[in-house]
Amino acid sequence: MDSFSTLIRTASHEQHAEAETSTFMSDLLGGRLGVDAYARYTEQLWFVYEALEGGAGRLASDPVAGPFVRPELMRLASLERDLAHLRGPDWRTGLTALPATEEYAARVRECAERWPAGYVAHHYTRYLGDLSGGQIIRDRAERTWGFAKKGDGVRFYVFEEITNPAAFKREYRELLDGIHADDLAKQRVVAECKRAFALNTTVFRGLGEEFPLSA
């Protein structure tokens, strides 16, 4: 029988692929969009991580979600440095969430408050994605818009306290495998992972509408 971490990865593969291959992401990574589109995407991430990390302190002692709340993963401070670099010191004044982002952040917050295992689903889809595919985004952003390597503008993707990402991801998957949940609860977590990817895809769709490539 497959481990729970394998089950999550395979069950959400389709949604994950859809999120990764969205038109907006393809255009962004293909260098067909300007730095403004990248900055707008970074703004949307701020809302999602504010929801993820705003609820983290309360969940630190939770038997289900607690083991996943790790200070070395926290991204909000790095995002804020990136936004100050991209938008200037007054970045907060112009900060707006797309409707899809508001929906995504609200769902994360709801799970953090009411359903710790559901919070883990969102935690997994975000942070493990940042440690993996996020590194491709960082590399492309540095090359396309000339950010300093691992510097301001791409700090969100730089996990300075995680010296061995492969080992960290392996440890994280072991935590998933040992999660305090019965089979029904695990099925719900898998469903929530799929929902997280779908919410993410909707954000990309919204960004794509804001930054259409002229035909």
Secondary structure in CASP SS format (residue, H / E / C, confidence):
PFRMAT SS
TARGET T0000
AUTHOR 0000-0000-0000
METHOD secondary structure of the structure
MODEL  1
M C 1.00
D C 1.00
S C 1.00
F H 1.00
S H 1.00
T H 1.00
L H 1.00
I H 1.00
R H 1.00
T H 1.00
A H 1.00
S C 1.00
H H 1.00
E H 1.00
Q H 1.00
H H 1.00
A H 1.00
E H 1.00
A H 1.00
E H 1.00
T C 1.00
S C 1.00
T H 1.00
F H 1.00
M H 1.00
S H 1.00
D H 1.00
L H 1.00
L H 1.00
G C 1.00
G C 1.00
R C 1.00
L C 1.00
G C 1.00
V H 1.00
D H 1.00
A H 1.00
Y H 1.00
A H 1.00
R H 1.00
Y H 1.00
T H 1.00
E H 1.00
Q H 1.00
L H 1.00
W H 1.00
F H 1.00
V H 1.00
Y H 1.00
E H 1.00
A H 1.00
L H 1.00
E H 1.00
G H 1.00
G C 1.00
A H 1.00
G H 1.00
R H 1.00
L H 1.00
A C 1.00
S C 1.00
D C 1.00
P C 1.00
V C 1.00
A C 1.00
G H 1.00
P H 1.00
F H 1.00
V C 1.00
R C 1.00
P H 1.00
E H 1.00
L H 1.00
M C 1.00
R C 1.00
L H 1.00
A H 1.00
S H 1.00
L H 1.00
E H 1.00
R H 1.00
D H 1.00
L H 1.00
A H 1.00
H H 1.00
L H 1.00
R H 1.00
G C 1.00
P C 1.00
D C 1.00
W H 1.00
R H 1.00
T H 1.00
G H 1.00
L C 1.00
T C 1.00
A C 1.00
L C 1.00
P H 1.00
A H 1.00
T H 1.00
E H 1.00
E H 1.00
Y H 1.00
A H 1.00
A H 1.00
R H 1.00
V H 1.00
R H 1.00
E H 1.00
C H 1.00
A H 1.00
E H 1.00
R H 1.00
W C 1.00
P H 1.00
A H 1.00
G H 1.00
Y H 1.00
V H 1.00
A H 1.00
H H 1.00
H H 1.00
Y H 1.00
T H 1.00
R H 1.00
Y H 1.00
L H 1.00
G H 1.00
D H 1.00
L H 1.00
S C 1.00
G C 1.00
G H 1.00
Q H 1.00
I H 1.00
I H 1.00
R H 1.00
D H 1.00
R H 1.00
A H 1.00
E H 1.00
R H 1.00
T H 1.00
W H 1.00
G C 1.00
F C 1.00
A C 1.00
K C 1.00
K C 1.00
G C 1.00
D C 1.00
G C 1.00
V C 1.00
R H 1.00
F H 1.00
Y H 1.00
V C 1.00
F C 1.00
E C 1.00
E C 1.00
I C 1.00
T C 1.00
N C 1.00
P H 1.00
A H 1.00
A H 1.00
F H 1.00
K H 1.00
R H 1.00
E H 1.00
Y H 1.00
R H 1.00
E H 1.00
L H 1.00
L H 1.00
D H 1.00
G C 1.00
I C 1.00
H C 1.00
A C 1.00
D C 1.00
D H 1.00
L H 1.00
A H 1.00
K H 1.00
Q H 1.00
R H 1.00
V H 1.00
V H 1.00
A H 1.00
E H 1.00
C H 1.00
K H 1.00
R H 1.00
A H 1.00
F H 1.00
A H 1.00
L H 1.00
N H 1.00
T H 1.00
T H 1.00
V H 1.00
F H 1.00
R H 1.00
G H 1.00
L H 1.00
G H 1.00
E H 1.00
E H 1.00
F C 1.00
P C 1.00
L C 1.00
S C 1.00
A C 1.00
END
